[in-house]
Amino acid sequence: MVQEEKDRVVNTDRKIEEQSYKREPHERDESPDGQGVRPRGIMKQAAEDLEQGLVDTDARATPGASEAVNPAPDATGQANPQPDRHRDMRDHDSTIPDGGQNR
């Protein structure tokens, strides 16, 4: 008769360096220290836009999405582009474009 092995239990709250075994990719993704600590530029820009009173058009008609954040008292209603927008404003992971041969 075949005995089944007991499932491995992974404590994702524990730091990755403190464990004696390697984690699977999905286990690393669930770990707080497996994430990047710097916020992405697109998220900083979205927060700034909401503070300025701009409507989040990417919410696609989600009820109450634009009321979730109250605009600042001195909000101008104008976007303030982030200085690092040329690199961090991508909403997906990709390499930095090299411009190609024809550019």
N, C-alpha and C positions, 0 to 999 in steps of 0.2 A: 504494500500500500504506500502511495506517495504522500509525503507530508509537505504541506505548504509552508513556505517560509513566512515569518512574521513581517508585516509591513514596516518599513523604516520610518521612524518619526523624525521630522526635521523641525527644529525650533527656529523659525525665521526671525524671531526677535533677537536672537543671539548674533553677535558679530561674525562675519564670515571667517576672519583670521583665527578666531577662537576654536574652530572646529577641526577635527582631525581628518575629515573626509571632504571630498569635493562635492559641491552641490550641483544639482541638475539646473539647466537654464531657467526653468520656471520657478525653482526655489530661490535662485539668485534674484530674480525679478521681484519676488515677494519680500525680500529683505530690505530694511531701510538703508543699510549701508551699501547696498548694491545699486542704488539709484544715484544719479547725478545730483549734486547738492546745489548747483547754480540754476536758478530758474531760467527757462528759455525766454528769449527775447519776445516771442509772440505772446507769451502769457503776461509778461510785464506790460506790453503794449495794450493788451486787452483790459488789464486792470486800470491802466491810466485812462483809457478811453471811457470806461464806465464811470470813473471818478469825475471826468469832465462832462458827464451827462449825455454822452453819445449812446445811441441804441445799439445793442448787440444784434446785428442782422444775421449773424451766423447761428443764432439760436433757433432759427426756422420756426417761428410762430409758437414758441414755447410760452404758455401763459405765465405771466409774472416774471419772466426772465429780465426784462429791462428795469423792473422795480426792485430787484434783489439787492442792488447797491444804490444807495442814495448819492446823488452828485454832491461834490464839495460845495460849500457856500460860495466860493469864488470861481466856480466852474464857468468856463467861457463857451462850452459847446463846440470847441475846436479840438482837433487831434493834435497831440504833441508827439511827433515821431521820435522814437528812441534813437540815440546816437549810434547804436550798434545794429541798426536795422538791416544793413547790407549783408550781415552774416547770420544773425540769430533770428531773423524773421521767418525762416522756413518753418512750416508746421509739420515737417516730416524729416526723417533722418536721411541724409545724403552726403556726398562728398562736396567739398567746395569746388564749384565749377572752375575749370582752368581756362575757359575762354575759347578753346578749340583752335584749330589751325586757321580758320577763315576769319577770325575776329581780331 
